[in-house]
Amino acid sequence: MKKLYTLLVLFPVLAFALIAAKVTTQDATSSLIGSAETNSERMIRQGRQIFQFDTFGDQAFWGGQLKLHQTINTLTPKQALALGLKIDSEALPPAVLQAIQNGTVNLNDPAVTLLLIKLKAVLGVLGFFNQNGTLSSVGLTCAVCHSTVDDSVAPSVGRRIDGLANRDLNVGAIAASAPNLQPVVELLRLAHPTITENQVRSILMTWGPGKFDAELFLDGKAFNPQQVTNAVVTGTNVSGATLIPNARGLSGHNLHTWTGGWGTVTYWNAFVAVNELHGKGTFFDERFDNPQQFPIAAKAKLGHVATDPDSDKVTSKLPALHFYQLALPALKPRPGVDFDPDAAERGDKLFSDKANCNSCHREPLWTEPGWNQHSPGEMKIDGFEASRAPASINASGKPVHGYRTMNLAGLFVRERGLFMFPQDKGRFYHDGRFKTLLDVVNSYDARFNLNLTDQEKHDLIEYLKSL
């Protein structure tokens, strides 16, 4: 009886010990393996913060060298909006928001611009301030080019939308306004020894809204001598700048930039953060050592940028930044509002059959699984931009330059514009050579002898808008 009593007394203790041991083992296992759900939430949260507010230390270039903050100190809100800068309404205090809605804000007062920057309401612009309230330096983030607003408060003022390109942003004009362009001049002189600061400013001003020429600082090629589509010259000495791409709907496929050699968005993040924004980081690509293709990059060793790990402000942030961008979905069109459902249904059949779009734009990725790139010859267009990207190697071991098969999801935004995204209306292809989807379809019809009727073109466009 005594033994039974002892067992009854000890049972709860033993049970608790076993449970505690099991919990401890589970905790140890969870700590070792981790949780996909917890990790994804953390990565998105960190990636969003990096995308919106991290300069990677580039204020040492934009403020410290180019002195861009000196220009911004005298920039009125009216001038800032004319340059395409956007205001996040959710970062504004109620009083400021009310004043904007009432139209009582002084759009000619530079102090208002500085206030908006201090509130972190100007997308992609991070200010560093003196005690008197003026800027001592300024840095730029991913969001300056790849975020916009929905205009829900006023034109260029509204809720932030990450991943949609700011096609109003005049990057070239902003850079050209910097008081000291000598660092840019010295870089371009590696390819053009006699180029002047005024000539550099003139080149930057040719880009226009919604465009950026990343390769200019690698190869020094400011202009496409002959823009050709289907053996027809459609422009000469066209600016080498390309459209700022949207950064939504990127998951599930490989190449993400206009030209294939740049690879995925995570490569581009490292390249832009270090060599374009001039953040403090590390970047490696020995393809930049080719002096024939990249005379500037080869001489400046831009493919071999190394920063001490303790000072590197880029590398540790690439995983979360990549994860956040891949998590941003393409916009979803609304039947009857953004496209005609009946016409789109007819266009669906054309997409796969007569127009043969699905041979490259594979449903439901709307690009190829695998290596989604085609040569200029296949596309029957000029190879100017394709030739500026690093080469990939084909099965025969030959270097190949090509254009990425664009993901078509959310294409309706660029055709219709929408009341809240007017800046994205029109301009298709890497350099914006086509103003409408009809222009694009007409070009494909001519290039590939599709013999589409006007009705078929209409139906195909409505289907494209439905994706």
C-alpha positions in Angstrom: 0.0 0.0 0.0 2.9 2.3 0.8 4.5 1.7 -2.6 1.3 2.5 -4.3 0.9 5.7 -2.4 4.5 6.6 -3.3 3.8 6.0 -7.0 0.7 8.1 -6.9 2.6 10.9 -5.2 5.4 10.7 -7.7 3.3 10.3 -10.9 2.5 14.0 -11.3 6.1 14.9 -10.8 7.3 12.4 -13.3 4.6 13.4 -15.8 5.6 17.1 -15.4 9.3 16.2 -15.9 8.5 14.2 -19.1 6.4 17.0 -20.5 9.1 19.6 -19.6 11.7 17.4 -21.3 9.5 17.1 -24.4 8.9 20.9 -24.5 12.6 21.5 -24.1 13.4 19.1 -26.9 10.8 20.7 -29.1 12.2 24.2 -28.3 15.7 23.0 -29.1 14.5 21.5 -32.4 12.5 24.6 -33.3 15.6 26.7 -32.6 17.7 24.5 -34.8 15.2 24.2 -37.7 13.4 27.5 -37.5 9.9 28.4 -38.6 9.1 29.3 -42.2 6.1 31.4 -41.1 8.1 33.4 -38.5 11.0 33.8 -40.9 8.9 35.0 -43.7 7.1 37.6 -41.5 10.5 38.8 -40.3 12.0 39.0 -43.8 9.0 40.9 -45.2 9.1 43.4 -42.3 12.8 43.9 -42.6 12.8 44.0 -46.4 10.0 46.7 -46.4 12.0 48.8 -44.0 15.2 48.5 -46.1 13.3 49.2 -49.4 11.6 52.3 -48.0 14.2 53.9 -45.7 17.7 52.4 -46.1 20.2 54.5 -48.0 23.1 51.9 -47.6 25.2 54.9 -46.6 24.9 56.6 -50.0 24.5 60.0 -48.4 28.3 60.1 -48.5 27.9 60.4 -52.3 24.7 62.3 -52.9 25.2 64.7 -50.1 28.9 64.5 -49.3 30.2 64.6 -52.9 27.5 65.8 -55.2 26.1 68.2 -52.6 22.5 67.5 -53.7 21.2 68.6 -50.3 22.2 72.2 -51.1 19.8 72.2 -54.1 17.0 70.6 -52.0 17.5 73.3 -49.3 16.1 75.8 -51.8 13.6 73.5 -53.6 10.0 74.4 -53.3 7.3 71.8 -53.1 6.0 72.9 -56.5 9.5 72.2 -58.0 9.8 68.9 -56.1 6.5 67.7 -57.5 7.5 68.8 -61.0 10.5 66.6 -60.7 8.2 63.7 -60.0 8.8 63.2 -56.3 5.9 61.6 -54.4 4.4 62.3 -50.9 3.3 59.5 -48.6 0.1 60.8 -47.0 0.2 58.3 -44.2 3.5 59.8 -43.0 1.9 63.2 -42.5 0.4 64.5 -39.2 -3.3 65.3 -39.4 -2.7 69.1 -39.5 -0.4 68.9 -42.5 -2.6 66.5 -44.3 -5.6 68.8 -43.7 -3.7 71.8 -45.0 -2.8 69.9 -48.2 -6.4 68.9 -48.7 -7.6 72.4 -48.1 -5.0 73.8 -50.5 -3.6 76.1 -47.8 0.0 74.7 -48.0 2.5 77.2 -49.5 3.9 75.3 -52.5 6.5 78.0 -53.1 8.1 77.7 -49.6 11.3 75.5 -49.5 10.7 75.2 -45.7 7.7 73.0 -46.5 9.8 70.7 -48.6 12.3 70.3 -45.7 9.4 69.6 -43.3 8.1 66.8 -45.6 11.5 65.3 -45.8 11.9 65.5 -42.0 8.6 63.6 -41.7 10.0 60.9 -44.0 7.0 61.6 -46.3 9.0 62.1 -49.5 9.3 58.7 -51.1 12.9 57.5 -51.3 14.5 60.7 -49.9 16.1 60.5 -46.5 17.4 63.8 -45.0 20.1 64.5 -42.4 19.5 67.9 -40.7 21.5 70.7 -39.2 20.2 72.3 -35.9 18.7 75.2 -37.8 16.5 72.8 -39.8 18.3 72.8 -43.1 19.7 69.7 -44.7 23.4 68.8 -43.9 23.2 65.8 -46.3 20.7 63.6 -48.2 20.5 60.0 -49.2 18.3 58.0 -51.6 16.6 54.6 -51.1 15.1 52.0 -53.4 11.7 53.7 -53.0 12.7 56.8 -54.8 12.4 55.0 -58.2 10.3 51.9 -57.4 7.5 53.4 -55.3 4.6 55.7 -56.1 1.4 56.9 -54.5 -2.3 56.5 -55.3 -3.0 60.3 -55.6 -5.9 59.8 -53.0 -5.2 63.1 -51.3 -4.0 65.2 -54.3 -1.9 64.7 -57.4 1.4 63.1 -56.3 0.1 62.8 -52.7 -1.5 59.6 -51.3 -0.9 56.2 -49.9 2.4 54.6 -50.7 2.5 51.7 -53.2 5.9 49.9 -53.2 7.0 48.1 -56.3 5.2 50.3 -58.9 7.7 52.4 -60.8 7.5 56.1 -60.4 7.2 57.0 -64.1 6.9 60.7 -63.2 10.3 60.8 -61.6 13.0 62.7 -63.6 16.1 61.1 -62.2 18.3 62.8 -64.7 17.1 66.2 -63.9 17.5 65.6 -60.2 21.0 64.4 -60.6 21.8 67.3 -63.0 20.7 69.8 -60.4 23.5 68.7 -58.0 26.0 71.5 -57.4 29.0 69.3 -57.8 28.9 66.8 -60.7 32.7 66.4 -60.8 32.7 62.8 -59.4 30.4 61.8 -62.3 32.4 63.7 -64.8 35.6 62.0 -63.7 34.0 58.6 -64.0 32.7 59.3 -67.5 36.1 60.7 -68.5 37.4 57.1 -68.3 35.6 56.6 -71.6 35.4 60.2 -72.8 38.6 62.1 -71.7 37.4 65.5 -72.8 33.8 65.4 -71.6 32.8 68.5 -69.6 30.4 69.0 -66.7 28.0 70.9 -68.9 27.9 68.0 -71.4 27.3 65.5 -68.5 24.3 67.7 -67.3 23.0 67.8 -70.9 23.1 64.0 -71.2 21.3 63.6 -67.8 18.6 65.9 -69.0 17.9 63.8 -72.1 16.6 60.9 -70.0 13.2 62.4 -69.2 10.6 61.3 -66.7 10.5 57.6 -65.7 13.8 56.7 -67.2 17.3 55.9 -65.9 20.5 54.8 -67.7 22.4 52.5 -65.4 24.8 51.3 -68.1 26.0 54.9 -68.9 28.4 54.6 -65.9 29.8 51.3 -67.2 30.2 51.9 -70.9 29.8 55.6 -71.5 27.2 55.1 -74.2 24.7 57.9 -73.9 22.7 57.4 -77.1 21.4 54.6 -79.2 22.6 55.5 -82.7 19.7 53.7 -84.5 16.5 52.4 -82.9 15.3 49.7 -85.3 12.1 47.5 -85.3 11.6 45.0 -88.1 14.2 46.6 -90.3 12.5 50.0 -89.9 14.5 52.8 -88.2 12.2 54.3 -85.6 14.7 56.8 -84.1 18.3 57.9 -84.3 20.5 59.1 -81.4 17.8 58.1 -78.9 18.7 58.4 -75.2 20.2 55.2 -73.8 18.0 55.4 -70.8 15.4 52.7 -70.2 12.1 52.8 -68.4 12.2 52.3 -64.6 10.7 48.8 -64.3 8.0 47.8 -62.0 9.1 45.5 -59.1 5.9 43.5 -58.7 5.0 40.0 -59.8 8.6 38.9 -59.9 8.3 35.6 -58.2 8.5 32.3 -60.0 10.7 33.3 -62.9 14.4 33.9 -63.4 15.5 37.1 -65.2 14.0 40.3 -63.9 15.7 43.2 -65.8 15.0 44.4 -69.3 18.1 42.7 -70.6 18.9 39.2 -69.5 22.6 39.3 -68.6 21.9 41.1 -65.3 20.1 38.1 -63.8 17.7 38.3 -61.0 16.5 41.2 -58.9 18.9 40.3 -56.0 21.9 40.7 -58.4 20.4 44.1 -59.5 19.9 45.1 -55.9 23.6 44.6 -55.1 24.7 46.3 -58.3 22.5 49.3 -57.9 23.1 49.7 -54.2 26.9 49.7 -54.6 27.6 51.1 -58.1 24.6 53.3 -58.9 23.4 54.6 -55.5 27.0 54.5 -54.3 26.2 52.8 -51.0 28.9 51.3 -48.8 28.9 47.6 -49.8 30.5 44.8 -51.8 29.9 43.9 -55.4 31.6 41.3 -57.6 31.2 40.6 -61.3 34.4 39.9 -63.3 32.4 40.3 -66.6 32.9 44.1 -65.9 36.7 43.5 -66.6 36.0 43.5 -70.3 37.4 46.9 -71.5 35.8 46.6 -74.9 32.3 46.3 -73.5 32.8 48.2 -70.3 35.6 50.7 -70.7 34.6 52.7 -67.6 33.8 49.7 -65.3 37.0 47.9 -66.3 39.2 50.9 -65.5 37.3 51.8 -62.3 37.3 48.2 -61.1 33.5 48.4 -60.6 33.3 44.6 -60.7 35.6 44.3 -57.7 34.2 46.6 -55.1 35.1 45.3 -51.6 34.1 46.9 -48.3 35.2 45.7 -44.9 32.4 43.5 -43.4 32.1 45.8 -40.4 31.5 48.8 -42.7 29.4 47.0 -45.3 25.9 48.5 -45.2 24.5 46.5 -48.2 25.4 42.8 -48.1 23.5 41.8 -45.0 20.4 43.5 -46.2 20.1 41.8 -49.6 18.2 38.6 -48.4 15.4 40.5 -46.8 15.2 43.1 -49.6 15.0 40.3 -52.1 12.3 38.4 -50.2 10.1 41.6 -49.8 10.3 42.4 -53.5 9.4 38.8 -54.5 6.4 39.0 -52.1 4.9 42.1 -53.9 2.1 40.8 -56.1 1.1 42.1 -59.5 -1.9 44.4 -59.6 -5.2 42.6 -60.3 -7.4 44.0 -63.1 -11.2 44.4 -62.5 -13.5 42.8 -65.1 -15.7 45.4 -66.7 -13.6 48.2 -65.4 -10.1 47.5 -66.6 -10.9 45.2 -69.5 -13.8 43.8 -71.5 -14.4 40.2 -70.3 -16.1 39.1 -73.5 -13.4 40.5 -75.7 -10.7 39.1 -73.4 -12.2 35.6 -73.7 -11.9 35.8 -77.5 -8.4 37.2 -77.0 -7.4 34.3 -74.8 -7.7 31.9 -77.8 -5.7 34.3 -80.0 -3.0 34.6 -77.4 -2.3 30.8 -77.6 -3.1 30.2 -81.3 -2.9 32.8 -84.1 -0.9 35.4 -82.2 1.4 32.7 -80.7 2.1 34.9 -77.6 2.1 31.9 -75.3 5.1 30.4 -77.0 7.1 32.8 -74.8 4.7 34.3 -72.3 3.7 31.1 -70.7 0.6 31.0 -68.6 0.4 31.6 -65.7 3.9 33.1 -65.2 3.5 35.1 -68.5 7.1 34.5 -69.1 9.2 31.4 -69.6 10.1 29.1 -66.7 13.8 28.8 -66.9 16.0 31.1 -69.0 13.5 33.8 -70.1 15.6 35.6 -72.7 15.6 36.0 -76.5 18.2 37.6 -78.9 17.6 40.8 -80.7 17.5 38.8 -83.9 14.7 36.6 -82.6 12.8 39.7 -81.5 13.6 41.5 -84.8 14.6 44.7 -83.1 17.9 46.5 -82.6 20.4 45.1 -80.0 21.7 48.3 -78.5 20.4 47.8 -75.0 20.9 44.0 -75.1 24.6 44.5 -76.0 25.2 46.7 -73.1 24.3 44.0 -70.5 26.9 41.3 -69.5 26.7 38.3 -71.7 25.4 34.8 -70.8 26.9 31.7 -72.4 24.9 29.5 -74.7 25.2 25.7 -75.3 28.0 26.3 -77.8 30.1 28.3 -75.3 29.4 31.6 -77.1 28.5 34.9 -75.4 24.9 35.8 -76.0 23.1 39.1 -75.4 19.3 39.3 -75.2 16.1 40.8 -74.0 14.1 39.4 -71.1 10.7 38.0 -71.9 8.6 40.4 -69.9 6.1 39.2 -67.3 2.7 40.5 -68.5 0.9 40.3 -65.2 -0.6 43.7 -64.3 0.0 45.1 -67.8 -3.4 46.9 -67.7 -2.0 49.6 -65.5 0.4 50.8 -68.2 -2.4 50.8 -70.8 -5.3 52.3 -69.0 -3.3 54.5 -66.6 -6.2 54.3 -64.0 -7.3 57.4 -62.2 -4.8 56.7 -59.5 -1.8 55.8 -61.6 -1.8 58.3 -64.5 2.0 58.4 -64.5 2.2 54.8 -65.7 0.0 55.2 -68.7 1.6 54.4 -72.0 5.2 53.6 -72.9 6.0 50.0 -73.6 9.2 48.1 -74.2 12.5 48.7 -72.4 13.0 52.1 -73.9 9.3 53.1 -74.1 9.3 53.2 -77.9 5.7 52.2 -78.1 3.0 54.5 -76.6 0.1 52.1 -76.5 -0.6 48.4 -76.4 -2.1 48.7 -79.9 1.3 50.0 -81.0 2.9 46.9 -79.5 0.4 44.5 -81.1 0.8 46.3 -84.5 4.5 45.9 -84.3 4.3 42.2 -83.5 1.8 41.7 -86.2 4.2 43.3 -88.7 7.4 41.6 -87.4 6.0 38.1 -87.3 3.4 38.3 -90.1 0.5 37.4 -87.8 -2.1 38.9 -90.2 -4.4 39.9 -87.3 -7.6 41.7 -88.1 -8.5 44.9 -86.3 -11.1 43.0 -84.3 -8.5 40.4 -83.3 -6.1 43.1 -82.3 -8.8 44.6 -80.1 -9.6 41.3 -78.5 -6.0 40.4 -77.9 -5.4 43.7 -76.2 -8.3 43.2 -73.9 -6.9 39.8 -73.0 -3.5 41.3 -72.2 -5.2 43.8 -70.0 -7.0 41.0 -68.1 -3.7 39.3 -67.0 
